Amino acid sequence: MQNVKDAPRFTIIVPVAHSAEDVDRCLASMQKLDYPPDRFRVVLADCRITPGPSSRLRNLPPSGPLELHAFALPPAGGKPMGPHMNEYRVNEARNRAIERFPAEFFAFTEDDCVVPADWLRKIDGALKDGTGMLGGPDVLPENMSRFNQVVDAVLNSFLGTAGMRGGGKVPPDRYYPHKENMVVPSGVLDRVGKFPEENFFGGEMEMADRIRRAGYTVDYMEDNPVVHRRATTLKNFLILTAVRASEKIRLMGKDNPFLKTLRRLVPGAAALLLILVALSFFVPSARTVLAGLCVVYFGLLAIPAVAWAVRKRSPAVGLGVLFVMPLYHGSILLGVLSGIVRGKST
């Protein structure tokens, strides 16, 4: 990595993979950061996945005192494409930005996010000796659709993430920063390496594991969220969930502690469920056990459903959680099984 002696304290790296409107909203929030403008710069890295953002980056408005840079990755060259693959060049974009725009710390967000004015200031205050990676929450704008609020609830509940996104609410060795809101010191990258470009769905997890193994901590800043316009449809949400689970299990299932547990637990749970369903046609006690498991499962689902209905002040969001969460878990199950099979065939 280049010498950071004369570089700013922060380089904010924003991979661009969504829409031109997202780019405008994100950039407008960067211009309002209440941090000395000579101590940070913003880099927009065009992943060249959709044409709209690429055209917008060629015609950026004046940035005022903000030091703003934009560049585009070279053509994909045969890498995977498709409606569910808008993340696959994000790590590549991050790495090229790291190489071209050195800093003492690299802050990462995404183009469909808006950062608060005090975002960098709070990051600076949260950094400490030994921090290898720093993360914070992402929150949904209030004006998003009910379905997107349901997705937000699913992805930020304990049952939806097994606590990995809970920050201070889970043991530090189980917390993984959100890709929309994280910071890594340049010295840590020098030691552990940059983001894995072949692992575009689990790059943050893989990076956090390497950082922990190198003796650093992965820390959480609870009071410093970014606003994330997480817009999707039920179909895309479930497909992407399965694809992400499959890729993570295939690439990291044998090394990451959480995924190793999932890799063992999911096939066993799936086999037990199939056996109970088959036996229920002939054995009354199997039907009783199956019914009991369903009662326990939906009883557990009721906890986040009620909590998020209260938090969002919407019974519809609570009902949506009860409907979407089982589908989400089913997508994870299918993705994990697919990743195990694919991992054995490679």
C-alpha positions in Angstrom: 0.0 0.0 0.0 1.1 3.6 -0.7 2.7 5.7 2.0 0.0 7.4 4.1 2.3 10.1 5.5 0.8 12.9 3.4 -2.6 11.3 3.0 -5.8 12.4 4.8 -7.0 10.7 7.9 -10.0 9.1 6.1 -10.7 7.9 2.6 -14.5 7.2 2.3 -15.0 4.5 -0.3 -18.4 4.2 -1.9 -18.8 1.4 -4.5 -21.5 2.5 -7.0 -23.8 -0.4 -8.0 -27.4 0.9 -7.7 -29.0 4.0 -9.3 -28.1 7.5 -10.3 -30.6 8.9 -7.8 -28.9 6.9 -5.0 -25.5 8.4 -6.0 -27.0 11.9 -5.7 -28.5 11.3 -2.3 -25.3 9.7 -1.0 -23.1 12.5 -2.4 -25.3 15.2 -0.9 -24.9 13.7 2.5 -21.1 13.5 2.1 -21.1 17.3 1.4 -22.8 17.9 4.8 -20.2 16.0 6.9 -19.1 18.2 9.9 -15.5 17.1 9.8 -12.5 19.1 8.6 -12.6 18.8 4.8 -8.8 18.6 4.5 -8.9 15.4 6.7 -11.0 13.2 4.5 -11.9 12.6 0.8 -14.6 10.7 -0.9 -14.0 8.1 -3.6 -16.9 6.9 -5.8 -15.9 3.6 -7.4 -18.2 2.6 -10.3 -18.7 -1.1 -10.4 -20.0 -0.8 -14.0 -23.0 -3.1 -13.3 -25.8 -0.7 -14.4 -25.5 2.1 -17.0 -27.4 4.8 -15.0 -24.8 5.4 -12.2 -22.0 5.2 -14.8 -23.5 8.1 -16.8 -24.1 10.1 -13.6 -20.5 9.8 -12.5 -19.3 11.3 -15.8 -21.4 14.4 -15.0 -21.0 15.0 -11.3 -22.0 18.4 -10.0 -19.4 20.7 -8.3 -18.5 19.3 -4.9 -17.5 22.5 -3.2 -14.8 22.1 -0.5 -15.3 18.3 -0.6 -12.4 16.4 -2.1 -14.2 14.1 -4.5 -12.8 11.4 -6.8 -14.6 9.0 -9.2 -13.3 6.2 -11.3 -14.7 3.1 -13.0 -13.6 -0.5 -13.0 -12.6 -2.1 -16.3 -15.3 -4.2 -18.1 -16.3 -7.3 -16.2 -14.6 -9.7 -18.5 -16.8 -12.8 -18.2 -17.6 -12.4 -14.5 -21.1 -13.4 -13.3 -24.0 -11.1 -14.2 -27.7 -11.1 -13.5 -30.4 -9.3 -11.6 -29.3 -10.7 -8.2 -25.5 -10.0 -8.7 -25.2 -6.3 -8.1 -22.7 -6.9 -5.3 -20.2 -9.1 -7.2 -17.7 -6.3 -8.0 -18.0 -4.4 -4.7 -14.9 -5.9 -3.2 -12.9 -5.3 -6.4 -14.0 -1.6 -6.3 -13.0 -1.3 -2.7 -9.5 -2.8 -3.4 -8.8 -0.5 -6.4 -9.8 2.5 -4.3 -7.6 1.4 -1.4 -4.7 1.1 -3.8 -5.2 4.5 -5.5 -6.3 6.7 -2.6 -4.3 5.9 0.6 -5.4 7.2 4.0 -4.8 6.3 7.7 -8.3 4.8 7.9 -10.7 3.6 5.2 -14.4 4.1 5.8 -16.9 2.1 3.7 -20.5 2.7 2.9 -22.6 2.1 -0.3 -24.3 4.4 -2.8 -27.8 3.6 -1.6 -26.9 4.9 1.9 -27.0 8.4 3.4 -24.6 9.3 6.2 -25.5 11.7 9.1 -23.5 14.9 9.4 -21.6 13.6 12.5 -20.8 10.2 11.0 -17.0 10.7 10.6 -16.7 12.6 13.9 -18.3 9.7 15.7 -16.1 7.2 13.9 -13.0 9.1 14.9 -14.2 9.1 18.5 -14.9 5.3 18.5 -11.5 4.3 17.1 -9.0 3.0 19.7 -5.7 1.1 19.9 -6.2 -2.5 18.8 -9.3 -1.8 16.6 -9.0 -3.8 13.5 -12.5 -3.2 12.2 -15.2 -0.9 13.3 -18.9 -1.2 12.4 -22.2 0.5 13.0 -25.9 -0.1 12.3 -27.9 0.8 9.2 -31.4 2.0 9.5 -34.3 2.3 7.0 -35.7 5.6 5.9 -39.2 6.3 7.3 -40.8 6.7 3.9 -40.0 3.1 2.6 -42.8 0.7 1.8 -44.3 -1.6 4.4 -42.6 -4.6 2.7 -39.2 -3.0 2.9 -39.8 -2.3 6.5 -40.6 -6.0 7.0 -37.3 -6.9 5.4 -35.5 -4.4 7.6 -37.1 -6.1 10.6 -36.1 -9.6 9.5 -32.5 -8.6 8.8 -32.1 -6.8 12.1 -33.8 -9.3 14.4 -32.0 -12.0 16.4 -34.0 -14.7 14.6 -33.0 -13.3 11.3 -29.3 -13.1 11.8 -28.5 -15.3 14.8 -27.3 -12.1 16.5 -24.5 -11.4 14.1 -25.8 -7.9 13.3 -26.5 -7.0 17.0 -23.2 -5.4 17.8 -23.0 -4.8 21.5 -25.9 -7.2 22.2 -23.8 -10.3 21.2 -20.3 -11.5 22.2 -17.6 -9.5 20.3 -16.3 -12.6 18.5 -19.7 -13.1 16.9 -20.3 -9.6 15.6 -19.8 -8.8 11.9 -20.0 -5.2 10.6 -22.6 -4.3 8.0 -21.0 -3.7 4.7 -22.9 -0.3 4.5 -21.1 1.1 7.6 -17.6 0.0 8.5 -14.0 1.2 9.0 -10.7 -0.5 8.6 -7.3 1.1 9.5 -4.8 1.0 6.6 -2.2 -0.6 8.9 -4.5 -3.6 9.4 -5.0 -4.0 5.7 -1.2 -3.9 5.3 -1.0 -6.8 7.7 -4.0 -9.0 6.8 -4.5 -8.1 3.1 -7.4 -6.5 1.3 -11.0 -7.7 0.5 -11.4 -11.1 -1.2 -12.5 -10.5 -4.7 -13.7 -14.0 -5.3 -16.0 -13.9 -2.3 -18.3 -11.0 -3.0 -21.2 -12.1 -0.8 -19.2 -12.8 2.3 -16.2 -10.5 2.0 -16.8 -8.6 5.3 -17.1 -11.9 7.3 -14.0 -13.3 5.7 -12.1 -10.0 6.4 -13.3 -9.8 10.0 -12.2 -13.4 10.6 -8.7 -12.6 9.3 -8.5 -9.4 11.4 -9.5 -11.3 14.6 -6.9 -14.1 13.9 -4.3 -11.3 13.5 -5.0 -10.2 17.1 -7.2 -7.2 16.5 -10.7 -6.5 17.8 -13.9 -6.0 15.7 -15.7 -3.2 17.5 -19.2 -1.8 17.4 -20.5 1.8 17.5 -24.2 1.6 18.4 -25.0 5.3 18.1 -23.7 5.9 14.6 -26.1 4.5 12.0 -26.3 5.2 8.3 -29.6 5.4 6.5 -29.9 2.6 4.1 -32.5 2.5 1.3 -32.9 -1.2 1.3 -35.4 -1.6 -1.6 -36.4 -5.1 -2.9 -39.2 -7.4 -3.7 -40.2 -10.6 -2.0 -38.9 -12.7 -4.9 -35.5 -10.9 -5.2 -35.1 -10.9 -1.4 -35.6 -14.7 -1.1 -33.4 -15.5 -4.2 -30.6 -13.3 -3.0 -30.8 -14.8 0.5 -30.4 -18.3 -1.0 -27.5 -17.2 -3.3 -25.7 -15.4 -0.4 -26.0 -18.4 1.9 -24.8 -20.8 -0.8 -21.8 -18.7 -1.6 -20.8 -18.1 2.0 -21.1 -21.8 2.9 -19.2 -22.8 -0.3 -16.3 -20.4 0.3 -16.1 -20.0 4.1 -18.2 -22.9 5.5 -15.1 -24.8 6.7 -13.3 -21.8 8.3 -15.8 -19.3 9.7 -17.0 -20.4 13.2 -20.6 -19.3 12.7 -20.8 -20.9 9.2 -19.2 -24.1 10.4 -22.0 -24.5 12.9 -24.6 -23.7 10.3 -23.0 -26.2 7.9 -23.5 -28.9 10.5 -26.8 -27.8 12.0 -28.8 -27.2 8.8 -28.5 -30.6 7.2 -29.3 -32.3 10.5 -32.4 -30.1 11.1 -33.5 -30.6 7.5 -33.1 -34.4 7.8 -35.0 -34.5 11.2 -37.8 -32.4 9.7 -38.2 -34.7 6.7 -38.2 -37.8 8.9 -40.8 -36.4 11.2 -43.0 -35.4 8.2 -42.7 -38.9 6.7 -43.4 -40.6 10.1 -46.4 -38.3 10.8 -48.4 -40.1 8.1 -48.1 -43.4 10.1 -47.0 -42.6 13.7 -49.3 -40.3 15.9 -46.4 -39.4 18.2 -44.5 -38.0 15.3 -47.4 -35.7 14.5 -47.4 -34.6 18.1 -43.6 -33.8 18.0 -44.0 -32.0 14.7 -46.9 -29.9 16.0 -44.9 -29.1 19.1 -41.9 -27.9 17.1 -44.2 -25.7 15.0 -45.8 -24.2 18.1 -42.3 -23.4 19.5 -41.1 -22.0 16.2 -44.0 -19.7 15.7 -44.0 -18.8 19.4 -40.4 -17.6 18.9 -41.4 -15.7 15.7 -44.1 -13.8 17.7 -41.3 -12.1 19.8 -39.7 -10.1 16.9 -43.1 -9.7 15.2 -44.5 -7.9 18.3 -41.3 -6.0 18.9 -41.1 -4.6 15.4 -44.8 -3.9 15.2 -44.3 -1.7 18.2 -41.1 -0.2 17.0 -42.5 0.6 13.5 -45.9 1.5 15.0 -47.5 -0.8 12.4 -49.3 -4.1 13.0 -48.8 -4.8 9.3 -45.1 -4.9 9.8 -45.5 -7.4 12.7 -47.8 -9.6 10.5 -45.3 -9.3 7.7 -42.5 -10.6 9.9 -44.6 -13.7 10.8 -45.1 -14.3 7.1 -41.7 -13.5 5.6 -39.4 -14.9 8.4 -40.3 -18.6 7.7 -39.7 -18.0 3.9 -36.4 -16.3 4.7 -35.3 -19.2 6.9 -36.3 -21.6 4.1 -34.2 -19.7 1.6 -31.2 -19.9 4.0 -31.8 -23.6 4.4 -31.8 -24.2 0.6 -28.8 -21.9 0.2 -26.8 -23.7 2.9 -27.6 -27.2 1.4 -26.7 -25.9 -2.1 -23.4 -24.5 -0.8 -22.5 -27.8 0.9 -23.1 -29.7 -2.3 -21.2 -27.1 -4.4 -18.4 -27.0 -2.0 -17.9 -30.8 -2.3 -18.0 -30.7 -6.1 -15.2 -28.1 -6.3 
